[in-house]
Amino acid sequence: MKISIFGLGYVGCVSCAVLCKDHDVVGVDVAPAKVDLIRRGQSPIVEKETDDLIRTGVEAGRLSATLDYDAAVACTDISIVCVGTPTLDNGAHDLAHVEGVVEQIAAGVRHKSREHLIVLRSTVPPGTTERLMREKLGGLPVRVCFNPEFLREGCAVADYHDPPFIVLAGSDDRAVALAKSLYDGIDAEFVVTSFREAETIKVLCNVFHAMKIVFANEVARLGEAIGVDGGNIMRLLCKDTKLNISSTYLKPGFAYGGSCLPKDLRSLEYLARQANVRVPLISSIEASNNEHIAQMIRKISGHRVRSLGFVGISFKKGTDDLRESPFVRLVEHFMGKGYRVKIYDKDVVPSGLIGANKRFIDNTAGHILNALVQDASELRDCELIVVCKDGMPQAREVYEGKIVIDVRGHGQGGSGDCAVEKE
Ligand SMILES: NC(=O)c1ccc[n+]([C@@H]2O[C@H](COP(=O)([O-])OP(=O)(O)OC[C@H]3O[C@@H](n4cnc5c(N)ncnc54)[C@H](O)[C@@H]3O)[C@@H](O)[C@H]2O)c1
């Protein structure tokens, strides 16, 4: 294939180096020095393997570079956009370079008779590709893909050949198929998704990586103060691939609660305070959890009803443990505001509560038990049903014609739209 690559920075140079093995590639940049270096067969970036790959590509006549974007578009079928999207003072991505390049490619396409594919690889905020298609490419014979880049500097060529996955969004099937063919020979899972998801996942991955680094470093700082080796303890944490390094606890749902997570988190924060170690990430966890509950309270309040039915009250499926259940906090809020509240939870039988759980109820949440009903059908006269827990029986008549808010996952619920799982 004939490919033009816009932007000869880290991503663009690695793309040139790798793609010129099998394709005719022309690199385009506004910086004459970078274009000159490529023309001389030298890599403008310091990155393992790129020197050799670029030299070989130039010597074989498969890689060239130019400042002339019009010529680059004219002689190629695919343009890959790898220009920078640096940060603005307000934190947003600066899209000026991406917009400029898309305009340049659009100008080039106007002089062409063949159709053209644009593959956007620069990291951009969600909604950008669709907006660029609308504002800059309308009416032109172009197909568009967004294909986020996951390479890491320092091992970029190796990452290019062995990516965690390949995410693609396209304006149509042909666009996706063409972009896919750029990866011929690479053994990785392809995920074809929407433009917005493809744009979001790139940013989210980096945020997740940053969060992991900061978490490990907070653990190490605290460890140093309390005589625990940060490296060892994190290695131990990573050994648990069931609950720790896995997708467990990474599914959006409601706030955490129960008898362990809240108290152990608080105790670690207390330890850090005692040791005079600041752990801002760990210290922000409870506030974020509280915000999740507050947001749900606002959502339920927004419906302007006076009677609520809660399906589930213990902190998770298959237990009657009400200690620090976030649903208890929801219920308490609305009871306090004078709402008529009924609760159904097949796991919670007041006469069966014992031990610390019973003490918690007796001391702090006895009023909750008064709202418990024996059968889900008794929620029939509630205007709004809040589905809190999995594993509750299906009682269609309870939900039908009601406003149903399913707090177990975002984007669910809504008027009369029952998203309750089958038992
Ligand atoms: N560097 C990384 O490790 C990495 C990894 C994944 C994704 N990304 C993303 O990829 C994009 C590129 O990153 P980078 O580190 O390669 O950027 P960079 O700053 O190293 O390079 C960008 C290049 O684009 C050129 N450019 C600007 N306007 C141009 C135009 N109109 N025409 C042609 N060239 C133009 C610049 O001169 C520069 O050479 C960014 O959005 C970045 O967030 C970077």
The ligand as an SDF file (V2000), in Angstrom:
LIG
                    3D

 44 48  0  0  0  0  0  0  0  0999 V2000
    5.0100    9.4060   22.4880 N   0  0  0  0  0  0  0  0  0  0  0  0
    4.3360    8.3510   22.8610 C   0  0  0  0  0  0  0  0  0  0  0  0
    4.8600    7.4460   23.5220 O   0  0  0  0  0  0  0  0  0  0  0  0
    2.9120    8.1750   22.4330 C   0  0  0  0  0  0  0  0  0  0  0  0
    2.3050    6.9250   22.5780 C   0  0  0  0  0  0  0  0  0  0  0  0
    0.9670    6.7680   22.1720 C   0  0  0  0  0  0  0  0  0  0  0  0
    0.2760    7.8420   21.6560 C   0  0  0  0  0  0  0  0  0  0  0  0
    0.9000    9.0670   21.5420 N   0  0  0  0  0  0  0  0  0  0  0  0
    0.1230   10.1610   20.9580 C   0  0  0  0  0  0  0  0  0  0  0  0
    0.4880   10.2570   19.5950 O   0  0  0  0  0  0  0  0  0  0  0  0
    0.5210   11.6190   19.1740 C   0  0  0  0  0  0  0  0  0  0  0  0
    1.9040   11.9800   18.6870 C   0  0  0  0  0  0  0  0  0  0  0  0
    2.8090   11.8550   19.7750 O   0  0  0  0  0  0  0  0  0  0  0  0
    4.3740   12.0520   19.5780 P   0  0  0  0  0  0  0  0  0  0  0  0
    4.9930   11.7940   20.9080 O   0  0  0  0  0  0  0  0  0  0  0  0
    4.8330   11.2910   18.3940 O   0  0  0  0  0  0  0  0  0  0  0  0
    4.4130   13.6270   19.2490 O   0  0  0  0  0  0  0  0  0  0  0  0
    5.6870   14.5310   18.9060 P   0  0  0  0  0  0  0  0  0  0  0  0
    5.4550   15.8440   19.5390 O   0  0  0  0  0  0  0  0  0  0  0  0
    6.9470   13.7790   19.2130 O   0  0  0  0  0  0  0  0  0  0  0  0
    5.6190   14.6700   17.3230 O   0  0  0  0  0  0  0  0  0  0  0  0
    4.6080   15.3590   16.6440 C   0  0  0  0  0  0  0  0  0  0  0  0
    5.1530   15.7710   15.2890 C   0  0  0  0  0  0  0  0  0  0  0  0
    4.0860   16.3430   14.5280 O   0  0  0  0  0  0  0  0  0  0  0  0
    4.6480   17.3720   13.7350 C   0  0  0  0  0  0  0  0  0  0  0  0
    3.5890   18.2600   13.2010 N   0  0  0  0  0  0  0  0  0  0  0  0
    2.8930   19.2210   13.8080 C   0  0  0  0  0  0  0  0  0  0  0  0
    2.0250   19.8050   12.9500 N   0  0  0  0  0  0  0  0  0  0  0  0
    2.1940   19.1740   11.7570 C   0  0  0  0  0  0  0  0  0  0  0  0
    1.5720   19.2910   10.4840 C   0  0  0  0  0  0  0  0  0  0  0  0
    0.6290   20.2060   10.2540 N   0  0  0  0  0  0  0  0  0  0  0  0
    1.9760   18.4700    9.5010 N   0  0  0  0  0  0  0  0  0  0  0  0
    2.9140   17.5380    9.7180 C   0  0  0  0  0  0  0  0  0  0  0  0
    3.5440   17.3780   10.9190 N   0  0  0  0  0  0  0  0  0  0  0  0
    3.1630   18.1730   11.9090 C   0  0  0  0  0  0  0  0  0  0  0  0
    5.6250   18.0590   14.6670 C   0  0  0  0  0  0  0  0  0  0  0  0
    6.5650   18.8460   13.9850 O   0  0  0  0  0  0  0  0  0  0  0  0
    6.2520   16.8180   15.3430 C   0  0  0  0  0  0  0  0  0  0  0  0
    7.3780   16.3700   14.6340 O   0  0  0  0  0  0  0  0  0  0  0  0
    0.0820   12.4290   20.3810 C   0  0  0  0  0  0  0  0  0  0  0  0
   -1.3040   12.6460   20.3030 O   0  0  0  0  0  0  0  0  0  0  0  0
    0.4000   11.5290   21.5530 C   0  0  0  0  0  0  0  0  0  0  0  0
   -0.4130   11.7850   22.6750 O   0  0  0  0  0  0  0  0  0  0  0  0
    2.1910    9.2340   21.9080 C   0  0  0  0  0  0  0  0  0  0  0  0
  1  2  1  0
  2  3  2  0
  2  4  1  0
  4  5  1  0
  4 44  2  0
  5  6  2  0
  6  7  1  0
  7  8  2  0
  8  9  1  0
  8 44  1  0
  9 10  1  0
  9 42  1  0
 10 11  1  0
 11 12  1  0
 11 40  1  0
 12 13  1  0
 13 14  1  0
 14 15  2  0
 14 16  1  0
 14 17  1  0
 17 18  1  0
 18 19  2  0
 18 20  1  0
 18 21  1  0
 21 22  1  0
 22 23  1  0
 23 24  1  0
 23 38  1  0
 24 25  1  0
 25 26  1  0
 25 36  1  0
 26 27  1  0
 26 35  1  0
 27 28  2  0
 28 29  1  0
 29 30  1  0
 29 35  2  0
 30 31  1  0
 30 32  2  0
 32 33  1  0
 33 34  2  0
 34 35  1  0
 36 37  1  0
 36 38  1  0
 38 39  1  0
 40 41  1  0
 40 42  1  0
 42 43  1  0
M  CHG  2   8   1  16  -1
M  END
$$$$
